[in-house]
C-alpha cells in the first residue's frame, strides 16, 4: 500500500517539478501523463494483488493528496481538494479492478 501511495506522490512531485506549477493538476500534463501513469500503476497492482483491488486505485491519489499538503500546505479549499481527489480516483479504481479481473480470469485458465 505504501508503494502505491509513494508512486502517486512521485507522479505529483515530478509533474510539479517539470511544469513549475504550484499544484500538479494546474498543468495539462497532470491529465495527459499523470492520471494515465497512476491508472497504469493501479492496474498493475490490481493484477499482482487482486483482493480488494479498489485500494490500489485510491492509494496513489492519497499519496498525491499528502504530497500536495506537504508542498503547498492546507488552504481554504482543502475540502474541495478532497472531493476532487475522490473524483480523480475513479479512473484509477476502475483500472485496478480491470487488473484484478484479468488476474482472476488468468488464474482460472481463461484468456483475458
N, CA, C and O atoms as a MOPAC input file, in Angstrom:
PM7 MOZYME 1SCF
protein

 N      0.82800 1    -1.18900 1     0.00000 1
 C      0.00000 1     0.00000 1     0.00000 1
 C      0.87100 1     1.25100 1     0.00000 1
 O      0.56900 1     2.24300 1    -0.66200 1
 N      1.95400 1     1.17400 1     0.75700 1
 C      2.87200 1     2.31000 1     0.82700 1
 C      3.51600 1     2.57200 1    -0.53400 1
 O      3.72500 1     3.72600 1    -0.90800 1
 N      3.83000 1     1.51500 1    -1.27200 1
 C      4.42600 1     1.68200 1    -2.60600 1
 C      3.46600 1     2.37800 1    -3.55400 1
 O      3.88600 1     3.20100 1    -4.36700 1
 N      2.18300 1     2.05900 1    -3.45800 1
 C      1.18300 1     2.70600 1    -4.31300 1
 C      1.06700 1     4.18400 1    -3.98000 1
 O      1.00000 1     5.02100 1    -4.88000 1
 N      1.04100 1     4.50900 1    -2.69700 1
 C      0.96400 1     5.91700 1    -2.28100 1
 C      2.22500 1     6.66900 1    -2.69700 1
 O      2.15800 1     7.81300 1    -3.14600 1
 N      3.37700 1     6.01400 1    -2.54300 1
 C      4.63700 1     6.64900 1    -2.94300 1
 C      4.68100 1     6.86200 1    -4.45100 1
 O      5.19700 1     7.87600 1    -4.92000 1
 N      4.14600 1     5.91800 1    -5.20600 1
 C      4.08900 1     6.08400 1    -6.65800 1
 C      3.23600 1     7.27500 1    -7.05900 1
 O      3.61400 1     8.04600 1    -7.94100 1
 N      2.09100 1     7.42700 1    -6.41600 1
 C      1.23500 1     8.57900 1    -6.69000 1
 C      1.90100 1     9.88100 1    -6.30700 1
 O      1.82100 1    10.86800 1    -7.03800 1
 N      2.56300 1     9.88300 1    -5.15100 1
 C      3.27800 1    11.08800 1    -4.70700 1
 C      4.38800 1    11.44100 1    -5.68200 1
 O      4.60200 1    12.61400 1    -5.98700 1
 N      5.09400 1    10.43200 1    -6.17200 1
 C      6.17100 1    10.67200 1    -7.13200 1
 C      5.63600 1    11.31200 1    -8.41100 1
 O      6.24400 1    12.23700 1    -8.95000 1
 N      4.50800 1    10.82000 1    -8.88800 1
 C      3.89700 1    11.41400 1   -10.08800 1
 C      3.58300 1    12.88900 1    -9.83400 1
 O      3.87800 1    13.74000 1   -10.67300 1
 N      2.99300 1    13.19000 1    -8.69200 1
 C      2.64100 1    14.57200 1    -8.34000 1
 C      3.89400 1    15.45800 1    -8.30900 1
 O      3.92000 1    16.53500 1    -8.90400 1
 N      4.92000 1    14.98700 1    -7.61000 1
 C      6.14900 1    15.76900 1    -7.44700 1
 C      6.85300 1    15.98000 1    -8.78000 1
 O      7.33900 1    17.07700 1    -9.05700 1
 N      6.91200 1    14.94600 1    -9.60400 1
 C      7.57300 1    15.07800 1   -10.90600 1
 C      6.85700 1    16.08000 1   -11.80700 1
 O      7.50100 1    16.86500 1   -12.50300 1
 N      5.53900 1    16.05300 1   -11.79500 1
 C      4.79000 1    16.99700 1   -12.63800 1
 C      4.95900 1    18.41900 1   -12.12600 1
 O      5.13400 1    19.34400 1   -12.91900 1
 N      4.91000 1    18.60500 1   -10.82000 1
 C      5.12200 1    19.94200 1   -10.25700 1
 C      6.52000 1    20.44300 1   -10.61400 1
 O      6.69400 1    21.60200 1   -10.99300 1
 N      7.51000 1    19.56700 1   -10.49100 1
 C      8.89500 1    19.96000 1   -10.79100 1
 C      9.08800 1    20.27200 1   -12.27200 1
 O      9.77700 1    21.22900 1   -12.62600 1
 N      8.48100 1    19.46300 1   -13.13200 1
 C      8.66600 1    19.63800 1   -14.57200 1
 C      7.93400 1    20.85700 1   -15.11700 1
 O      8.40500 1    21.49600 1   -16.05800 1
 N      6.79200 1    21.17900 1   -14.53500 1
 C      5.98200 1    22.26600 1   -15.08900 1
 C      6.14600 1    23.59000 1   -14.35100 1
 O      5.82500 1    24.64800 1   -14.89200 1
 N      6.64700 1    23.53400 1   -13.11800 1
 C      6.78300 1    24.75800 1   -12.34100 1
 C      5.47100 1    25.26900 1   -11.77600 1
 O      5.41200 1    26.37500 1   -11.23800 1
 N      4.43600 1    24.48300 1   -11.89300 1
 C      3.13400 1    24.88600 1   -11.32900 1
 C      3.13000 1    24.63100 1    -9.82900 1
 O      3.89900 1    23.81500 1    -9.32100 1
 N      2.27100 1    25.32400 1    -9.14600 1
 C      2.16100 1    25.17000 1    -7.69300 1
 C      1.55000 1    23.82200 1    -7.32200 1
 O      1.95800 1    23.19400 1    -6.34500 1
 N      0.57800 1    23.38800 1    -8.10100 1
 C     -0.07400 1    22.09600 1    -7.90500 1
 C     -0.08100 1    21.37300 1    -9.23800 1
 O     -0.23800 1    22.00300 1   -10.28400 1
 N      0.08600 1    20.07000 1    -9.21300 1
 C      0.22000 1    19.28900 1   -10.45000 1
 C     -1.01800 1    19.40300 1   -11.33100 1
 O     -0.89600 1    19.45700 1   -12.55500 1
 N     -2.19500 1    19.44100 1   -10.74000 1
 C     -3.39900 1    19.47600 1   -11.56400 1
 C     -3.64400 1    20.83700 1   -12.20300 1
 O     -4.61800 1    21.00800 1   -12.93600 1
 N     -2.78100 1    21.79800 1   -11.93900 1
 C     -2.83800 1    23.08600 1   -12.63000 1
 C     -2.24600 1    23.00000 1   -14.02800 1
 O     -2.37300 1    23.94200 1   -14.81100 1
 N     -1.60200 1    21.88400 1   -14.35200 1
 C     -0.99600 1    21.72900 1   -15.67600 1
 C     -1.73100 1    20.65700 1   -16.46500 1
 O     -2.31700 1    19.74000 1   -15.89000 1
 N     -1.69600 1    20.78000 1   -17.76400 1
 C     -2.30800 1    19.78300 1   -18.63000 1
 C     -1.60800 1    18.44300 1   -18.56200 1
 O     -2.20900 1    17.40400 1   -18.83300 1
 N     -0.32000 1    18.46900 1   -18.19500 1
 C      0.44000 1    17.22600 1   -18.10600 1
 C     -0.10600 1    16.29500 1   -17.03400 1
 O      0.05300 1    15.07800 1   -17.12700 1
 N     -0.73500 1    16.84600 1   -16.03700 1
 C     -1.30400 1    16.00500 1   -14.98800 1
 C     -2.37000 1    15.07800 1   -15.57600 1
 O     -2.44300 1    13.89600 1   -15.23900 1
 N     -3.18800 1    15.63800 1   -16.45700 1
 C     -4.27700 1    14.85100 1   -17.02400 1
 C     -3.83900 1    14.01600 1   -18.22600 1
 O     -4.44100 1    12.98000 1   -18.51100 1
 N     -2.80100 1    14.45600 1   -18.92800 1
 C     -2.34700 1    13.69800 1   -20.09300 1
 C     -1.26900 1    12.67700 1   -19.76900 1
 O     -1.10300 1    11.70300 1   -20.50300 1
 N     -0.53000 1    12.88300 1   -18.67800 1
 C      0.55500 1    11.96500 1   -18.29800 1
 C      0.32500 1    11.40700 1   -16.89200 1
 O      0.44500 1    10.20000 1   -16.68300 1
 N      0.00100 1    12.25500 1   -15.94400 1
 C     -0.09200 1    11.84800 1   -14.54600 1
 C     -1.20800 1    10.85800 1   -14.26000 1
 O     -0.96900 1     9.81100 1   -13.65800 1
 N     -2.41500 1    11.17300 1   -14.68100 1
 C     -3.54300 1    10.27400 1   -14.43600 1
 C     -3.33600 1     8.94000 1   -15.15400 1
 O     -3.56000 1     7.89500 1   -14.54300 1
 N     -2.91600 1     8.92900 1   -16.43200 1
 C     -2.63300 1     7.61700 1   -17.05300 1
 C     -1.53700 1     6.83400 1   -16.33800 1
 O     -1.62300 1     5.61000 1   -16.24700 1
 N     -0.51000 1     7.51300 1   -15.82700 1
 C      0.55000 1     6.81500 1   -15.09000 1
 C     -0.00200 1     6.19400 1   -13.81400 1
 O      0.34400 1     5.06200 1   -13.47700 1
 N     -0.84500 1     6.91400 1   -13.11200 1
 C     -1.45600 1     6.39300 1   -11.88800 1
 C     -2.38300 1     5.21900 1   -12.22500 1
 O     -2.42100 1     4.22900 1   -11.49500 1
 N     -3.11900 1     5.32800 1   -13.31400 1
 C     -4.00700 1     4.23000 1   -13.73000 1
 C     -3.19800 1     2.98800 1   -14.09700 1
 O     -3.59500 1     1.86700 1   -13.77600 1
 N     -2.09600 1     3.18100 1   -14.75000 1
 C     -1.23000 1     2.05200 1   -15.09700 1
 C     -0.68100 1     1.39100 1   -13.83200 1
 O     -0.66500 1     0.16500 1   -13.72600 1
 N     -0.23700 1     2.19300 1   -12.88800 1
 C      0.24600 1     1.67100 1   -11.61400 1
 C     -0.86300 1     0.89300 1   -10.90400 1
 O     -0.62800 1    -0.20600 1   -10.40000 1
 N     -2.05500 1     1.45400 1   -10.86500 1
 C     -3.17700 1     0.80400 1   -10.18500 1
 C     -3.55200 1    -0.50900 1   -10.87400 1
 O     -3.83900 1    -1.50200 1   -10.20500 1
 N     -3.54800 1    -0.51400 1   -12.19400 1
 C     -3.86900 1    -1.74500 1   -12.93300 1
 C     -2.83100 1    -2.82400 1   -12.65700 1
 O     -3.17500 1    -3.98800 1   -12.45100 1
 N     -1.57800 1    -2.43900 1   -12.65500 1
 C     -0.50600 1    -3.39800 1   -12.37900 1
 C     -0.63400 1    -3.97000 1   -10.96700 1
 O     -0.52000 1    -5.18000 1   -10.77500 1
 N     -0.86900 1    -3.11400 1    -9.99200 1
 C     -1.01700 1    -3.58700 1    -8.62000 1
 C     -2.28900 1    -4.41100 1    -8.44100 1
 O     -2.29800 1    -5.36800 1    -7.66700 1
 N     -3.35700 1    -4.05600 1    -9.14300 1
 C     -4.57900 1    -4.85800 1    -9.10600 1
 C     -4.36000 1    -6.23400 1    -9.70600 1
 O     -4.96500 1    -7.21000 1    -9.26100 1
 N     -3.50600 1    -6.32200 1   -10.70800 1
 C     -3.17100 1    -7.60500 1   -11.31100 1
 C     -2.33800 1    -8.45600 1   -10.36300 1
 O     -2.57700 1    -9.65400 1   -10.21300 1
 N     -1.35400 1    -7.82100 1    -9.72400 1
 C     -0.44500 1    -8.54400 1    -8.82600 1
 C     -1.16000 1    -8.97900 1    -7.54800 1
 O     -0.94500 1   -10.09200 1    -7.06700 1
 N     -2.00300 1    -8.11500 1    -7.00000 1
 C     -2.73900 1    -8.41400 1    -5.76700 1
 C     -4.21700 1    -8.10800 1    -5.99400 1
 O     -4.67100 1    -7.00700 1    -5.68100 1
 N     -4.97700 1    -9.07000 1    -6.53600 1
 C     -6.35800 1    -8.79400 1    -6.93400 1
 C     -7.36700 1    -8.62700 1    -5.79700 1
 O     -8.44500 1    -8.07700 1    -6.02200 1
 N     -7.05400 1    -9.08000 1    -4.59900 1
 C     -8.01100 1    -8.94400 1    -3.49500 1
 C     -8.13400 1    -7.48100 1    -3.07500 1
 O     -7.14000 1    -6.77600 1    -2.90500 1
 N     -9.37700 1    -7.05100 1    -2.91400 1
 C     -9.68100 1    -5.65300 1    -2.53900 1
 C     -8.91800 1    -4.67300 1    -3.44100 1
 O     -8.23700 1    -3.76900 1    -2.95800 1
 N     -9.04200 1    -4.86400 1    -4.72000 1
 C     -8.25300 1    -4.09800 1    -5.69500 1
 C     -8.55300 1    -2.60300 1    -5.68700 1
 O     -7.71900 1    -1.81600 1    -6.13500 1
 N     -9.70000 1    -2.19300 1    -5.19800 1
 C    -10.04400 1    -0.77600 1    -5.18800 1
 C     -8.98900 1     0.05900 1    -4.45200 1
 O     -8.76700 1     1.22700 1    -4.77000 1
 N     -8.34400 1    -0.57200 1    -3.45800 1
 C     -7.35900 1     0.18400 1    -2.66500 1
 C     -6.17400 1     0.62700 1    -3.50500 1
 O     -5.55000 1     1.64400 1    -3.20000 1
 N     -5.85000 1    -0.12200 1    -4.56500 1
 C     -4.72700 1     0.24300 1    -5.43300 1
 C     -5.06500 1     1.45500 1    -6.29200 1
 O     -4.16500 1     2.12500 1    -6.79900 1
 N     -6.32600 1     1.73600 1    -6.45600 1
 C     -6.72600 1     2.94100 1    -7.16000 1
 C     -6.78700 1     4.16200 1    -6.26400 1
 O     -6.56900 1     5.28500 1    -6.71800 1
 N     -7.08000 1     3.94600 1    -5.00500 1
 C     -7.20900 1     5.05500 1    -4.05100 1
 C     -5.85600 1     5.47500 1    -3.48400 1
 O     -5.60100 1     6.66500 1    -3.29900 1
 N     -4.99100 1     4.50600 1    -3.20800 1
 C     -3.71200 1     4.78500 1    -2.54000 1
 C     -2.83700 1     5.80500 1    -3.28400 1
 O     -2.28000 1     6.68900 1    -2.63300 1
 N     -2.68700 1     5.72500 1    -4.62200 1
 C     -1.85300 1     6.73600 1    -5.29200 1
 C     -2.40600 1     8.16300 1    -5.14700 1
 O     -1.64700 1     9.12200 1    -5.01100 1
 N     -3.72900 1     8.28200 1    -5.18100 1
 C     -4.31700 1     9.61300 1    -5.02600 1
 C     -4.17000 1    10.10400 1    -3.59400 1
 O     -4.03600 1    11.30600 1    -3.36400 1
 N     -4.19400 1     9.18800 1    -2.62300 1
 C     -3.92500 1     9.58600 1    -1.23700 1
 C     -2.48900 1    10.09200 1    -1.11600 1
 O     -2.22400 1    11.07400 1    -0.42300 1
 N     -1.57100 1     9.41500 1    -1.79600 1
 C     -0.18200 1     9.88200 1    -1.80200 1
 C     -0.05200 1    11.26000 1    -2.42500 1
 O      0.72800 1    12.09000 1    -1.95700 1
 N     -0.81700 1    11.50200 1    -3.47800 1
 C     -0.79000 1    12.82300 1    -4.10800 1
 C     -1.37700 1    13.87900 1    -3.18300 1
 O     -0.87600 1    15.00100 1    -3.11600 1
 N     -2.42900 1    13.52300 1    -2.47800 1
 C     -3.03800 1    14.46300 1    -1.53800 1
 C     -2.03700 1    14.88000 1    -0.45900 1
 O     -1.89400 1    16.06400 1    -0.15400 1
 N     -1.34700 1    13.89000 1     0.11300 1
 C     -0.37800 1    14.22000 1     1.16600 1
 C      0.82300 1    14.97800 1     0.60200 1
 O      1.40400 1    15.81600 1     1.29200 1
 N      1.19700 1    14.69300 1    -0.63600 1
 C      2.27300 1    15.46900 1    -1.27200 1
 C      1.86200 1    16.91700 1    -1.42800 1
 O      2.64700 1    17.82900 1    -1.16700 1
 N      0.63400 1    17.12200 1    -1.85300 1
 C      0.13300 1    18.47900 1    -2.01100 1
 C      0.12600 1    19.20300 1    -0.66200 1
 O      0.51000 1    20.36900 1    -0.57200 1
 N     -0.31400 1    18.50200 1     0.38300 1
 C     -0.32100 1    19.13100 1     1.71000 1
 C      1.08400 1    19.52600 1     2.15200 1
 O      1.28100 1    20.60000 1     2.72000 1
 N      2.05100 1    18.66500 1     1.89200 1
 C      3.42300 1    18.96500 1     2.29500 1
 C      4.04600 1    20.08400 1     1.46300 1
 O      4.83000 1    20.88200 1     1.97600 1
 N      3.70000 1    20.14000 1     0.19100 1
 C      4.31500 1    21.12700 1    -0.69900 1
 C      3.63700 1    22.49100 1    -0.61900 1
 O      4.30600 1    23.52300 1    -0.66400 1
 N      2.32000 1    22.49600 1    -0.50100 1
 C      1.55700 1    23.74200 1    -0.55300 1
 C      0.99200 1    24.10800 1     0.80900 1
 O      0.86700 1    25.28600 1     1.14400 1
 N      0.65300 1    23.09800 1     1.58500 1
 C      0.02100 1    23.32600 1     2.88000 1
 C     -1.48600 1    23.34000 1     2.73200 1
 O     -2.01700 1    23.49900 1     1.63300 1
 N     -2.16700 1    23.17100 1     3.85200 1
 C     -3.63300 1    23.20200 1     3.77400 1
 C     -4.10100 1    24.62200 1     3.49600 1
 O     -3.59000 1    25.58500 1     4.06700 1
 N     -5.04600 1    24.72900 1     2.64000 1
 C     -5.57900 1    26.04900 1     2.30400 1
 C     -7.06900 1    26.09600 1     2.56100 1
 O     -7.65700 1    25.17100 1     3.12200 1
 N     -7.65500 1    27.17800 1     2.14200 1
 C     -9.09200 1    27.35600 1     2.32700 1
 C     -9.90900 1    26.35200 1     1.52900 1
 O    -11.04500 1    26.04100 1     1.88800 1
 N     -9.32500 1    25.84200 1     0.43800 1
 C    -10.06000 1    24.93500 1    -0.43800 1
 C     -9.75600 1    23.46600 1    -0.17200 1
 O     -9.98800 1    22.62000 1    -1.03600 1
 N     -9.24100 1    23.15500 1     1.01000 1
 C     -8.90500 1    21.77500 1     1.34900 1
 C    -10.09200 1    20.81700 1     1.19500 1
 O     -9.91100 1    19.73800 1     0.63100 1
 N    -11.29400 1    21.15700 1     1.66800 1
 C    -12.42300 1    20.23300 1     1.47000 1
 C    -12.72900 1    19.99900 1    -0.01500 1
 O    -13.05800 1    18.88000 1    -0.40900 1
 N    -12.62300 1    21.03500 1    -0.82600 1
 C    -12.83400 1    20.87000 1    -2.25600 1
 C    -11.74500 1    19.98900 1    -2.85900 1
 O    -12.02700 1    19.16800 1    -3.73200 1
 N    -10.51800 1    20.14900 1    -2.40600 1
 C     -9.42400 1    19.31100 1    -2.88300 1
 C     -9.65900 1    17.84600 1    -2.57900 1
 O     -9.37600 1    16.98800 1    -3.41500 1
 N    -10.17200 1    17.54400 1    -1.39700 1
 C    -10.50400 1    16.16300 1    -1.04400 1
 C    -11.55700 1    15.58800 1    -1.98700 1
 O    -11.46000 1    14.43800 1    -2.41500 1
 N    -12.55000 1    16.39200 1    -2.30100 1
 C    -13.60400 1    15.94300 1    -3.22300 1
 C    -13.01900 1    15.69700 1    -4.60500 1
 O    -13.34100 1    14.69800 1    -5.24700 1
 N    -12.16600 1    16.59500 1    -5.06500 1
 C    -11.55900 1    16.43600 1    -6.38800 1
 C    -10.69400 1    15.18500 1    -6.43400 1
 O    -10.74800 1    14.43500 1    -7.40900 1
 N     -9.90000 1    14.94700 1    -5.39700 1
 C     -9.09400 1    13.72700 1    -5.36700 1
 C     -9.99000 1    12.49700 1    -5.36500 1
 O     -9.65200 1    11.48800 1    -5.98300 1
 N    -11.11800 1    12.56700 1    -4.68500 1
 C    -12.06600 1    11.44500 1    -4.70700 1
 C    -12.58500 1    11.17200 1    -6.10700 1
 O    -12.65900 1    10.02100 1    -6.53600 1
 N    -12.94000 1    12.22400 1    -6.81100 1
 C    -13.42800 1    12.06200 1    -8.18800 1
 C    -12.30700 1    11.57200 1    -9.09800 1
 O    -12.52600 1    10.70800 1    -9.94800 1
 N    -11.11100 1    12.12200 1    -8.92200 1
 C     -9.98400 1    11.70900 1    -9.75400 1
 C     -9.53900 1    10.27200 1    -9.49200 1
 O     -8.83600 1     9.68200 1   -10.31300 1
 N     -9.93800 1     9.71300 1    -8.36800 1
 C     -9.56500 1     8.32500 1    -8.08600 1
 C    -10.44000 1     7.32600 1    -8.83800 1
 O    -10.09900 1     6.14500 1    -8.90500 1
 N    -11.54000 1     7.76800 1    -9.39400 1
 C    -12.45100 1     6.84100 1   -10.08900 1
 C    -11.76300 1     6.12300 1   -11.24600 1
 O    -11.87400 1     4.89900 1   -11.32200 1
 N    -11.05600 1     6.80700 1   -12.15400 1
 C    -10.39000 1     6.06300 1   -13.23700 1
 C     -9.35200 1     5.06800 1   -12.73200 1
 O     -9.23000 1     3.97500 1   -13.28500 1
 N     -8.60600 1     5.42500 1   -11.69600 1
 C     -7.58600 1     4.50300 1   -11.20400 1
 C     -8.21100 1     3.32300 1   -10.46200 1
 O     -7.66400 1     2.22100 1   -10.50300 1
 N     -9.33000 1     3.52300 1    -9.79300 1
 C    -10.03900 1     2.39700 1    -9.16400 1
 C    -10.54900 1     1.45600 1   -10.24100 1
 O    -10.45100 1     0.23700 1   -10.09700 1
 N    -11.09000 1     2.00700 1   -11.31600 1
 C    -11.55700 1     1.16300 1   -12.42400 1
 C    -10.39700 1     0.41300 1   -13.06700 1
 O    -10.54400 1    -0.75100 1   -13.43900 1
 N     -9.25400 1     1.06100 1   -13.20100 1
 C     -8.07600 1     0.39700 1   -13.76700 1
 C     -7.60900 1    -0.73400 1   -12.85400 1
 O     -7.24400 1    -1.80600 1   -13.33500 1
 N     -7.61700 1    -0.50600 1   -11.55200 1
 C     -7.22700 1    -1.55000 1   -10.59900 1
 C     -8.19400 1    -2.72800 1   -10.66600 1
 O     -7.77800 1    -3.88400 1   -10.59900 1
 N     -9.46500 1    -2.43300 1   -10.79800 1
 C    -10.47200 1    -3.50100 1   -10.92300 1
 C    -10.25800 1    -4.28500 1   -12.20800 1
 O    -10.43400 1    -5.50300 1   -12.22800 1
 N     -9.88000 1    -3.60100 1   -13.27800 1
 C     -9.59400 1    -4.28800 1   -14.53600 1
 C     -8.38700 1    -5.20900 1   -14.37800 1
 O     -8.41200 1    -6.34900 1   -14.84100 1
 N     -7.34000 1    -4.72500 1   -13.73300 1
 C     -6.17600 1    -5.56200 1   -13.47500 1
 C     -6.53500 1    -6.77800 1   -12.64100 1
 O     -6.03600 1    -7.87500 1   -12.89200 1
 N     -7.39000 1    -6.59400 1   -11.65800 1
 C     -7.85100 1    -7.69200 1   -10.82100 1
 C     -8.66400 1    -8.69200 1   -11.63300 1
 O     -8.50500 1    -9.90300 1   -11.47900 1
 N     -9.52200 1    -8.18700 1   -12.48500 1
 C    -10.34600 1    -9.04800 1   -13.33900 1
 C     -9.46700 1    -9.91400 1   -14.24100 1
 O     -9.69300 1   -11.11800 1   -14.36000 1
 N     -8.47400 1    -9.30600 1   -14.87000 1
 C     -7.56200 1   -10.04100 1   -15.74700 1
 C     -6.80200 1   -11.10300 1   -14.95100 1
 O     -6.64400 1   -12.23000 1   -15.41900 1
 N     -6.33600 1   -10.75600 1   -13.76100 1
 C     -5.60800 1   -11.71600 1   -12.92900 1
 C     -6.49700 1   -12.89300 1   -12.54600 1
 O     -6.06300 1   -14.04400 1   -12.58800 1
 N     -7.74000 1   -12.60400 1   -12.17300 1
 C     -8.66200 1   -13.66900 1   -11.78600 1
 C     -9.01500 1   -14.56300 1   -12.97100 1
 O     -9.09900 1   -15.78100 1   -12.82100 1
 N     -9.21900 1   -13.98100 1   -14.12500 1
 C     -9.50100 1   -14.79100 1   -15.32600 1
 C     -8.30100 1   -15.65400 1   -15.68000 1
 O     -8.44800 1   -16.81600 1   -16.05900 1
 N     -7.13200 1   -15.08400 1   -15.55500 1
 C     -5.90400 1   -15.82700 1   -15.86100 1
 C     -5.71500 1   -16.98200 1   -14.88100 1
 O     -5.28300 1   -18.06500 1   -15.27500 1
 N     -6.03300 1   -16.75900 1   -13.61400 1
 C     -5.89400 1   -17.80300 1   -12.59400 1
 C     -6.83900 1   -18.96000 1   -12.84900 1
 O     -6.52100 1   -20.10700 1   -12.53700 1
 N     -8.01200 1   -18.66000 1   -13.42000 1
 C     -8.97800 1   -19.70900 1   -13.73100 1
 C     -8.65200 1   -20.42000 1   -15.04000 1
 O     -9.29600 1   -21.40800 1   -15.39400 1
 N     -7.65600 1   -19.91800 1   -15.75300 1
 C     -7.25900 1   -20.56200 1   -17.00500 1
 C     -7.92200 1   -20.00800 1   -18.24400 1
 O     -7.69600 1   -20.51600 1   -19.34200 1
 N     -8.73600 1   -18.97700 1   -18.09400 1
 C     -9.39200 1   -18.36000 1   -19.24000 1
 C     -8.48000 1   -17.29200 1   -19.81700 1
 O     -7.68400 1   -16.69300 1   -19.09400 1
 N     -8.59100 1   -17.05500 1   -21.09100 1
 C     -7.82400 1   -15.96700 1   -21.70400 1
 C     -8.55700 1   -14.66200 1   -21.49800 1
 O     -9.78600 1   -14.63600 1   -21.56000 1
 N     -7.84600 1   -13.58300 1   -21.25600 1
 C     -8.48600 1   -12.29700 1   -20.98100 1
 C     -9.22400 1   -11.70300 1   -22.14800 1
 O     -9.80000 1   -10.62200 1   -22.02700 1

